[in-house]
Amino acid sequence: MGLDTTAKIYIAGHRGMVGSAVWRALGKKGYSNLIGQSSQELDLRNQEAVRAFIAKEKPDAIIDAAAKVGGILANKDYPYQFIMENMQIQNNLIDTALHAGIEKFIFLGSSCIYPKLAPQPLLEEYLLTDSLEPTNEWYALAKISGIKACEAIRKQFGKDYVSLMPTNLYGIHDNFDLTSSHVLPAMIRKFHEAKENDHSPVTLWGTGTPLREFLFVDDMAQAVVFALENQLPDYLYNVGTGEDLSVQQLAWTIQQIVGHRGEIIWDATKPDGTPRKLMDSSKMNQLGWKHQVGLEEGIEETYNWFLANVENVKKVSF
């Protein structure tokens, strides 16, 4: 189904890092009929409210970038909220879209859907072939159920419902809170604050040897636009760069960009996490999408945004 720039597109989670990047990308392409509601305006866990909103707005397409997210500690402490609230959010959106006759739905997930010990790089066909990583299985199970719901709709009703699974995302509007952020934004903040503190040493967790893949959020947004403007032949696609680097290399890169000249101390008593987590995005590449932003360029852009918003970023706690 082709969409023109007057199509009404509802972006759920439009204020988050991914949703806001999708909004910017669509705006740049001339899409003029974008709609979004904050969580205060619309509680996506409330089925009646979601149904009333969709019935009133009648969007042509829905992009689901809304989710309850958090780190290992949050997942460990609140397993029920992570599985139930994410299922409520996505089920309300998916089911309402189906019954409202919406032909195009894009569901966004995460690489944590794949088995903990799956071969590298991760292929879409590894889904449900083994057990999940215990620290985020509640979130992963919710996302898997959303992927399968969209696949079932494709099979049974022939609608263009597709799921995109990004690798580790970073960028503008990232979370820089040190208790809940991911590794890349946490490093940006640590190196920046150490630079401000006379280039004091920076202590980082683990040995620095694990390998990680990172995708700039604007590239993810371009993948969403690509899926929106094209009818993709399959139900599930990985979205990444196909390249990884060690956490140590990442630290050196960020240190250089931030301009920190102090020592890096690796605390090997802290966990490293999975040794490697690389996604195979060749299915998406073969269709015509490929990432454009290199890691150094993306980190520079993220750091510049951090500097412009540093006072607000420091006030945010999760």
Secondary structure, 3 states (H helix, E strand, C coil): CCCCCCCCEEEECCCCHHHHHHHHHHHHCCCCCEECCCCCCCCCCCHHHHHHHHHHHCCCEEEECCCCCCCHHHHHHCHHHHHHHHHHHHHHHHHHHHHCCCCEEEEECCHHHCCCCCCCCECHHHCCCCCCCHHHHHHHHHHHHHHHHHHHHHHHHCCEEEEEEECEEECCCCCCCCCCCCHHHHHHHHHHHHHHCCCCCEEEECCCCCEECEEEHHHHHHHHHHHHHCCCCCCEEEECCCCCEEHHHHHHHHHHHHCCCCCEEEECCCCCCCCEECECCHHHHHHCCCCCCCHHHHHHHHHHHHHHCHHHHHHCCC
